[in-house]
Amino acid sequence: MNYKSTRDSSLNVTSAQAIAQGISADGGLFIPESIPQITMDELKTLAGMSYKERANAVFAKFLTDFTADEIEYCTSGAYNTKNFDSENIAELTQAFGNAHILELWHGPTCAFKDMALQILPYLLTTSLKKNGEDKKVVILVATSGDTGKAALEGFKDVPGTEIMVFYPDHGVSSMQKRQMATQEGANVGVCAIEGNFDDCQNGVKMIFTDNAVKEKLAKNGKMFSSANSINWGRLAPQIIYYVSAYVELAKRGDISFGDTVNVVVPTGNFGNILAAYYAKNMGVPIGKLICASNINKVLTDFIETGVYDRNRDFFATVSPSMDILISSNLERLLYILTGGDDAQIRDWFGKLSKDGKYEVTDEIKAKLQADFVGGFCDDADTKKTIHDFKEKFGYTCDTHTAVAVKVYNDYIAKTGDTTKTIIASTASPYKFSASVLEAIEGAQSAADEYEQVAHLAEVSGLPIPQSLAALKDKAVRFSEVIEKQNMEAYVLNKLGITE
């Protein structure tokens, strides 16, 4: 299984090369040359396995240049009870009507990004070794809240790496900001940007593809890589939890093997739902992929109209990890839907960069709508959903999961589709305590953040994650805020590179 660039189909690299590099030199994203298949018999076999063993089986199909021992080393290091507070790694709730919530936030930073970022350091360092690469890896990350902390925690004090995270100063929750600002580790750095997530993401991509900057790093024995979902090593682990969730439902008797399930994903950058698309096209019986957006509904509009237009107002919401107007992983999907037409991808994304807008053909729009449904809700509906879901089922959602629940309910009302459904839950409610409490109790709290956490524990009955409770007494290490145009200078300065 080799990998191509979405902007140059002639490129041919191994998975180890794709993971180590992160992004193609042409600005494209690495993508497997084909989607490997998984049979129903294989799915039945996976039902008797642990999460780690299921991961081994799926990785073996995508990372064919890795040995079985290398894959086992990576999964054993990541998927264990030292890193996750559940032996199942991902928890699948009992049914709420026809829906099951897939809790992806039982890792060290209480967000779904841990599912991939606990294993990425193992995949990356193994890839570097396989490639015979001895340069120090500089990992740049743009985050809308969760990726940053998960990447920092995953790469903290990993030998041969340095990591720098950029986040929008006013675009993350106070808990997310504190998680990053107090990060431990000798090889980590965190900086806020005056701007939004798209500014952070664009800045990181520009640095990655700047040949002059890359040459400066090379002269100093360093190279760039990425921990964002532009890196295939971030996306591949996400496929596993959709495969695992399906076989777990069948194992429990909630469905029979062969039954179709729908999947609902709250997403801004499109990576999480793209992973579900990969699982579907491998052979997992997934029906509709329901893409849930907040009021920054660029993806909903695209799925409905075929026009991607980021020229719109940007809203800071109570679901900040989805406050995104440039969904980078959409490029991978469109490459697949066009049959690998790299010229078309270059045209569309060139227009996105220049004009902020592109429109796909009617053929591609029809293919898109065959698999995907889009929906959105605003902050008021998000909070109402948190309140109503708790009242009805006694379950406390975070602000992102609530967006998915609302969009799912709207989809049912519109279609009457009673297919069993998996709703991806992407964060612990404790990461957004103020908004969740306001939703449940109907009023903003004047208490400080940790008093709110304690009160949410009383209201929800959920244990407070130890990693969040411990933040109260940690010293702030990172408080710098810079303009977006100064990101390159900041990186070079922190690396001690003057020429």
C-alpha positions as CSV (number, residue, x, y, z in Angstrom):
1,M,0.0,0.0,0.0
2,N,1.7,3.2,-1.2
3,Y,0.5,6.7,-0.9
4,K,-0.1,9.5,-3.4
5,S,-0.5,13.3,-3.0
6,T,-3.9,14.7,-3.7
7,R,-2.2,17.3,-5.9
8,D,0.3,15.0,-7.6
9,S,-0.9,11.4,-8.4
10,S,2.5,10.5,-9.8
11,L,4.0,10.8,-6.3
12,N,4.5,7.4,-4.7
13,V,5.7,7.0,-1.1
14,T,5.4,4.4,1.7
15,S,3.2,5.0,4.7
16,A,6.3,5.6,6.8
17,Q,7.4,8.4,4.4
18,A,3.9,9.9,4.4
19,I,3.7,9.9,8.2
20,A,7.2,11.3,8.7
21,Q,6.7,14.1,6.2
22,G,3.1,14.9,7.3
23,I,2.2,17.0,4.2
24,S,3.4,16.7,0.6
25,A,5.9,19.3,-0.7
26,D,3.3,20.4,-3.2
27,G,0.8,21.3,-0.5
28,G,-1.3,18.2,-1.1
29,L,-2.3,15.6,1.5
30,F,-1.1,12.0,1.4
31,I,-3.7,9.4,0.6
32,P,-3.6,5.6,0.2
33,E,-3.6,4.5,-3.4
34,S,-6.6,2.4,-2.7
35,I,-9.0,1.6,0.1
36,P,-8.3,-1.9,1.6
37,Q,-11.2,-4.2,2.2
38,I,-12.4,-5.9,5.3
39,T,-14.8,-8.9,5.0
40,M,-17.7,-9.8,7.2
41,D,-15.8,-12.8,8.4
42,E,-13.0,-10.5,9.5
43,L,-15.4,-8.3,11.3
44,K,-16.8,-11.2,13.1
45,T,-13.3,-12.2,14.2
46,L,-12.6,-8.7,15.4
47,A,-15.6,-9.0,17.8
48,G,-13.6,-11.3,20.0
49,M,-10.6,-9.0,20.2
50,S,-9.5,-6.1,22.4
51,Y,-9.4,-2.6,21.0
52,K,-5.6,-2.8,20.6
53,E,-5.9,-6.1,18.7
54,R,-8.6,-4.5,16.4
55,A,-6.2,-1.7,15.8
56,N,-3.4,-4.1,14.9
57,A,-5.7,-5.7,12.3
58,V,-6.8,-2.4,10.7
59,F,-3.3,-0.9,10.7
60,A,-1.9,-4.0,8.9
61,K,-4.1,-3.1,6.0
62,F,-2.9,0.5,5.7
63,L,0.6,0.4,7.0
64,T,1.9,-2.5,4.9
65,D,5.6,-1.4,5.1
66,F,5.4,-1.8,8.9
67,T,6.1,-5.2,10.4
68,A,3.6,-6.9,12.7
69,D,6.0,-6.3,15.6
70,E,6.3,-2.6,14.7
71,I,2.5,-2.2,14.7
72,E,2.2,-4.1,18.0
73,Y,4.9,-1.9,19.5
74,C,2.8,1.2,18.5
75,T,-0.6,0.0,19.6
76,S,0.7,-1.5,22.9
77,G,2.3,1.8,23.8
78,A,-0.8,3.8,23.1
79,Y,-3.9,1.8,23.8
80,N,-3.6,0.8,27.5
81,T,-5.1,1.7,30.9
82,K,-2.2,3.9,31.7
83,N,-3.3,6.3,28.9
84,F,-7.1,5.7,29.0
85,D,-9.4,5.4,31.9
86,S,-11.3,2.6,30.3
87,E,-10.1,-0.9,29.3
88,N,-12.4,-0.5,26.2
89,I,-10.4,2.6,25.2
90,A,-13.6,4.0,23.5
91,E,-16.9,3.5,25.4
92,L,-20.2,2.8,23.6
93,T,-23.2,3.7,25.6
94,Q,-26.5,1.8,25.8
95,A,-29.1,2.9,23.4
96,F,-30.9,6.3,23.6
97,G,-33.8,5.4,21.3
98,N,-32.1,4.1,18.1
99,A,-28.8,5.8,18.9
100,H,-25.7,4.8,20.8
101,I,-23.1,7.5,21.8
102,L,-19.5,6.5,21.1
103,E,-17.5,8.2,23.9
104,L,-14.1,9.0,22.4
105,W,-12.8,11.1,25.3
106,H,-11.5,8.6,27.9
107,G,-7.8,9.5,27.1
108,P,-5.5,11.9,29.0
109,T,-6.8,15.1,27.6
110,C,-10.5,14.2,27.6
111,A,-11.0,14.7,23.9
112,F,-11.3,12.4,20.9
113,K,-7.9,13.6,19.6
114,D,-6.3,11.3,22.1
115,M,-7.5,8.3,20.1
116,A,-5.0,9.2,17.4
117,L,-2.5,11.4,19.2
118,Q,-1.5,8.8,21.8
119,I,-0.3,6.6,19.0
120,L,1.1,9.1,16.6
121,P,4.4,9.6,18.4
122,Y,5.0,5.8,18.1
123,L,4.0,5.8,14.5
124,L,6.2,8.8,13.7
125,T,9.3,7.7,15.5
126,T,9.0,4.2,14.0
127,S,8.6,5.8,10.6
128,L,11.7,7.9,11.0
129,K,13.7,4.9,12.0
130,K,12.4,2.9,9.0
131,N,13.3,5.8,6.7
132,G,16.8,6.0,8.2
133,E,16.1,9.6,9.2
134,D,18.3,11.1,12.0
135,K,17.1,14.7,11.9
136,K,15.2,16.1,14.9
137,V,11.6,16.4,14.0
138,V,9.8,19.8,14.6
139,I,6.1,19.3,14.9
140,L,3.9,22.3,14.2
141,V,0.2,22.1,15.2
142,A,-2.7,24.4,14.6
143,T,-5.5,23.8,17.0
144,S,-9.1,24.9,17.6
145,G,-8.8,23.6,21.1
146,D,-8.4,19.8,21.5
147,T,-5.7,18.8,19.0
148,G,-3.2,21.1,20.6
149,K,-3.3,19.6,24.1
150,A,-3.6,16.0,22.8
151,A,-0.5,16.6,20.6
152,L,1.4,18.2,23.4
153,E,0.6,15.4,25.8
154,G,1.4,12.7,23.2
155,F,4.8,14.2,22.2
156,K,5.8,15.5,25.6
157,D,9.5,14.6,26.1
158,V,9.5,12.2,23.2
159,P,13.2,11.9,22.2
160,G,14.2,13.5,18.9
161,T,11.1,15.7,18.7
162,E,10.1,19.3,19.4
163,I,6.5,20.5,19.2
164,M,4.9,23.9,18.9
165,V,1.2,24.5,19.1
166,F,-0.6,27.6,17.8
167,Y,-4.2,28.4,18.9
168,P,-6.6,31.3,18.4
169,D,-6.4,33.5,21.5
170,H,-10.1,34.0,21.8
171,G,-11.2,30.8,20.1
172,V,-10.9,28.1,22.7
173,S,-12.6,27.4,26.1
174,S,-10.9,28.6,29.3
175,M,-10.2,24.9,30.2
176,Q,-8.7,24.2,26.8
177,K,-6.5,27.2,27.1
178,R,-5.4,26.3,30.6
179,Q,-4.6,22.7,29.5
180,M,-2.2,24.1,26.9
181,A,-0.7,27.0,28.9
182,T,0.3,24.6,31.8
183,Q,1.7,21.9,29.6
184,E,4.7,20.1,31.0
185,G,7.7,18.8,28.9
186,A,11.1,20.2,27.9
187,N,10.4,19.9,24.2
188,V,7.0,21.7,24.0
189,G,6.0,25.3,23.1
190,V,2.6,27.0,23.0
191,C,1.6,30.3,21.4
192,A,-1.7,32.1,20.9
193,I,-2.5,33.9,17.7
194,E,-4.5,37.1,17.2
195,G,-7.0,35.6,14.8
196,N,-9.1,32.4,14.3
197,F,-8.3,28.8,13.8
198,D,-8.1,29.2,10.0
199,D,-5.4,31.8,10.5
200,C,-3.4,29.3,12.6
201,Q,-4.0,26.4,10.1
202,N,-3.0,28.6,7.1
203,G,0.1,29.8,8.9
204,V,1.3,26.3,9.7
205,K,0.7,25.1,6.1
206,M,2.6,28.1,4.7
207,I,5.6,27.3,7.0
208,F,5.5,23.7,6.0
209,T,5.6,24.4,2.3
210,D,8.2,27.2,2.4
211,N,11.3,25.8,0.8
212,A,13.5,28.5,2.3
213,V,12.4,27.6,5.8
214,K,12.8,23.9,5.2
215,E,16.3,24.5,4.0
216,K,17.1,26.4,7.1
217,L,15.9,23.5,9.2
218,A,17.8,21.0,7.2
219,K,21.1,23.0,7.7
220,N,20.4,22.8,11.5
221,G,19.7,19.0,11.5
222,K,15.9,19.4,11.8
223,M,12.8,18.6,9.7
224,F,9.1,19.5,9.9
225,S,6.2,17.1,10.5
226,S,2.6,17.5,11.5
227,A,0.3,16.3,14.2
228,N,-2.8,17.8,12.6
229,S,-5.1,15.5,10.7
230,I,-3.4,16.6,7.5
231,N,-1.0,13.8,8.6
232,W,-2.1,10.4,7.6
233,G,-0.8,9.1,10.9
234,R,-3.5,11.1,12.6
235,L,-6.3,10.0,10.3
236,A,-5.6,6.3,10.1
237,P,-6.1,5.7,13.9
238,Q,-9.5,7.3,13.7
239,I,-10.8,4.7,11.2
240,I,-10.2,2.0,13.9
241,Y,-12.9,3.3,16.3
242,Y,-15.6,3.2,13.7
243,V,-14.7,-0.4,12.8
244,S,-14.5,-1.3,16.5
245,A,-17.8,0.4,17.4
246,Y,-19.6,-1.6,14.7
247,V,-18.3,-5.0,15.8
248,E,-18.9,-4.0,19.5
249,L,-22.6,-3.3,18.7
250,A,-22.9,-6.7,16.9
251,K,-21.0,-8.5,19.8
252,R,-23.5,-7.0,22.3
253,G,-26.5,-8.1,20.2
254,D,-27.6,-4.5,19.5
255,I,-27.3,-5.3,15.8
256,S,-26.6,-8.4,13.7
257,F,-23.5,-8.6,11.6
258,G,-24.5,-7.2,8.2
259,D,-27.0,-4.7,9.5
260,T,-26.5,-1.2,8.4
261,V,-25.7,1.6,10.9
262,N,-25.7,5.4,10.4
263,V,-22.9,7.6,11.9
264,V,-23.3,11.1,13.1
265,V,-20.1,13.2,13.6
266,P,-19.7,16.8,14.9
267,T,-16.9,18.1,12.8
268,G,-15.2,21.2,11.5
269,N,-12.0,20.0,9.8
270,F,-13.8,16.9,8.3
271,G,-11.1,14.4,9.5
272,N,-13.3,12.6,12.0
273,I,-16.2,12.0,9.6
274,L,-13.7,11.2,6.8
275,A,-12.4,8.3,8.9
276,A,-16.0,7.0,9.1
277,Y,-16.1,7.2,5.3
278,Y,-13.0,5.1,5.0
279,A,-14.5,2.5,7.4
280,K,-17.6,2.4,5.2
281,N,-15.6,2.0,2.0
282,M,-13.5,-0.8,3.6
283,G,-16.7,-2.8,4.0
284,V,-18.2,-1.8,7.4
285,P,-21.9,-1.6,6.8
286,I,-22.4,2.1,7.3
287,G,-25.3,3.9,5.7
288,K,-25.6,7.7,5.9
289,L,-22.7,9.8,7.2
290,I,-24.4,12.7,9.0
291,C,-22.1,15.7,9.2
292,A,-23.0,18.0,12.1
293,S,-21.9,21.6,12.1
294,N,-22.4,24.6,14.4
295,I,-23.4,28.0,13.0
296,N,-20.1,28.0,11.1
297,K,-21.9,25.7,8.7
298,V,-19.6,25.8,5.7
299,L,-19.7,22.0,5.4
300,T,-23.5,21.8,5.7
301,D,-23.8,24.3,2.9
302,F,-21.3,22.5,0.8
303,I,-23.0,19.1,1.1
304,E,-26.3,20.7,0.2
305,T,-25.2,23.0,-2.7
306,G,-21.8,21.7,-4.0
307,V,-20.4,25.2,-3.4
308,Y,-17.6,25.6,-0.8
309,D,-17.5,29.3,0.3
310,R,-15.5,30.5,3.2
311,N,-16.3,34.1,2.4
312,R,-18.7,34.5,5.3
313,D,-18.9,35.8,8.9
314,F,-17.0,33.8,11.4
315,F,-18.7,33.0,14.7
316,A,-17.1,32.1,18.0
317,T,-19.4,29.5,19.6
318,V,-19.9,27.3,22.6
319,S,-18.5,24.5,20.5
320,P,-15.2,26.1,19.6
321,S,-13.4,23.0,18.3
322,M,-15.8,23.3,15.3
323,D,-15.2,27.0,14.7
324,I,-13.6,26.4,11.3
325,L,-14.2,27.7,7.8
326,I,-11.5,25.8,5.9
327,S,-12.0,22.0,6.3
328,S,-8.7,20.6,5.2
329,N,-9.6,16.9,5.0
330,L,-12.3,17.6,2.5
331,E,-9.5,17.6,-0.1
332,R,-8.9,13.9,0.5
333,L,-12.6,13.1,0.0
334,L,-12.8,15.1,-3.2
335,Y,-9.7,13.4,-4.5
336,I,-11.4,10.0,-4.1
337,L,-14.7,11.2,-5.6
338,T,-13.0,12.6,-8.7
339,G,-11.2,9.3,-9.2
340,G,-7.8,10.7,-8.3
341,D,-8.0,13.8,-10.6
342,D,-5.1,15.8,-9.1
343,A,-5.5,18.6,-11.7
344,Q,-9.1,19.1,-10.6
345,I,-8.0,19.2,-7.0
346,R,-5.3,21.8,-7.8
347,D,-7.9,23.9,-9.6
348,W,-10.5,23.8,-6.8
349,F,-8.1,24.4,-3.9
350,G,-6.2,27.0,-5.9
351,K,-9.6,28.9,-6.2
352,L,-10.2,28.4,-2.4
353,S,-6.8,29.9,-1.7
354,K,-7.2,32.8,-4.1
355,D,-11.0,33.5,-4.0
356,G,-12.2,31.6,-0.9
357,K,-14.6,29.7,-3.0
358,Y,-15.0,26.8,-5.4
359,E,-17.9,24.7,-6.9
360,V,-17.8,21.0,-7.7
361,T,-19.6,19.5,-10.7
362,D,-23.1,18.0,-10.5
363,E,-21.6,14.6,-10.8
364,I,-19.4,15.1,-7.7
365,K,-22.2,16.7,-5.8
366,A,-24.4,13.6,-6.5
367,K,-21.7,11.3,-5.3
368,L,-21.2,13.4,-2.1
369,Q,-24.9,13.4,-1.3
370,A,-25.2,9.7,-1.8
371,D,-23.1,9.2,1.3
372,F,-23.3,12.4,3.3
373,V,-26.1,14.5,4.9
374,G,-25.3,17.9,6.4
375,G,-27.0,19.7,9.3
376,F,-26.2,22.4,11.8
377,C,-27.5,24.2,14.9
378,D,-26.7,27.4,16.7
379,D,-25.7,28.0,20.3
380,A,-29.2,28.3,21.6
381,D,-30.2,24.9,20.1
382,T,-26.9,23.4,21.3
383,K,-27.7,24.4,24.9
384,K,-31.3,23.4,24.6
385,T,-30.2,20.0,23.4
386,I,-27.9,19.5,26.4
387,H,-30.7,20.4,28.7
388,D,-33.4,18.3,27.0
389,F,-31.1,15.2,26.6
390,K,-30.2,15.3,30.2
391,E,-33.9,15.7,31.2
392,K,-35.0,12.8,29.0
393,F,-32.1,10.3,29.4
394,G,-30.1,11.5,32.4
395,Y,-27.0,11.8,30.1
396,T,-24.8,14.9,30.1
397,C,-23.3,15.9,26.7
398,D,-20.6,18.4,26.0
399,T,-21.3,21.2,23.5
400,H,-20.0,19.4,20.5
401,T,-21.8,16.1,21.1
402,A,-25.0,18.2,21.6
403,V,-24.6,19.6,18.1
404,A,-24.5,16.0,16.8
405,V,-27.5,15.0,18.8
406,K,-29.5,18.0,17.5
407,V,-28.6,17.4,13.9
408,Y,-29.4,13.7,14.3
409,N,-32.9,14.5,15.8
410,D,-33.5,16.9,12.8
411,Y,-32.5,14.2,10.4
412,I,-34.9,11.7,12.0
413,A,-37.7,14.3,11.9
414,K,-37.1,14.9,8.2
415,T,-36.5,11.4,7.0
416,G,-38.1,9.0,9.5
417,D,-35.0,6.9,9.2
418,T,-35.0,4.4,12.1
419,T,-31.6,2.9,11.3
420,K,-29.4,2.2,14.3
421,T,-27.0,5.1,14.7
422,I,-23.6,5.8,16.2
423,I,-23.2,9.3,17.5
424,A,-19.5,10.3,18.0
425,S,-19.0,12.1,21.3
426,T,-15.8,14.1,20.9
427,A,-15.2,15.7,24.4
428,S,-15.9,15.4,28.1
429,P,-18.5,17.9,29.3
430,Y,-15.9,19.0,31.9
431,K,-13.9,20.7,29.1
432,F,-16.8,23.1,28.6
433,S,-18.2,23.3,32.2
434,A,-19.5,26.8,32.0
435,S,-21.5,26.3,28.8
436,V,-22.8,22.9,29.9
437,L,-23.9,24.2,33.3
438,E,-25.6,27.2,31.8
439,A,-27.5,24.8,29.4
440,I,-28.6,22.6,32.3
441,E,-29.5,25.2,34.8
442,G,-30.6,28.1,32.5
443,A,-28.3,30.7,33.8
444,Q,-24.6,31.7,33.7
445,S,-22.6,30.9,36.8
446,A,-20.5,33.6,38.6
447,A,-18.4,30.9,40.1
448,D,-14.8,30.4,39.0
449,E,-13.9,27.6,36.7
450,Y,-13.0,25.0,39.2
451,E,-16.1,25.7,41.3
452,Q,-18.1,25.1,38.1
453,V,-16.3,21.8,37.6
454,A,-17.2,20.7,41.1
455,H,-20.8,21.8,40.6
456,L,-21.0,20.0,37.3
457,A,-19.9,16.8,39.1
458,E,-22.8,17.2,41.5
459,V,-25.3,17.9,38.6
460,S,-24.1,15.2,36.2
461,G,-22.9,12.5,38.6
462,L,-19.9,12.0,36.3
463,P,-16.4,11.7,38.0
464,I,-14.1,14.7,37.4
465,P,-11.2,13.6,35.2
466,Q,-8.1,13.7,37.2
467,S,-6.1,15.3,34.5
468,L,-8.5,18.3,34.5
469,A,-8.7,18.5,38.3
470,A,-4.9,18.7,38.5
471,L,-4.8,21.8,36.3
472,K,-5.9,24.0,39.2
473,D,-2.5,23.9,40.9
474,K,-0.3,23.9,37.8
475,A,1.7,26.9,37.0
476,V,1.1,28.7,33.6
477,R,4.2,28.3,31.4
478,F,3.0,29.8,28.1
479,S,1.2,33.1,27.7
480,E,2.6,34.7,24.6
481,V,0.3,36.1,21.9
482,I,1.5,37.1,18.5
483,E,0.1,38.3,15.2
484,K,-0.5,35.6,12.5
485,Q,2.1,37.1,10.2
486,N,4.8,36.5,12.8
487,M,4.4,32.7,13.1
488,E,7.4,31.9,10.9
489,A,9.7,34.2,12.8
490,Y,8.4,32.8,16.1
491,V,9.2,29.2,15.0
492,L,12.7,30.0,13.8
493,N,13.4,32.0,16.9
494,K,12.3,29.3,19.2
495,L,14.4,26.8,17.3
496,G,17.4,29.1,17.6
497,I,17.8,29.4,13.8
498,T,19.1,32.7,12.6
499,E,20.0,31.8,9.0
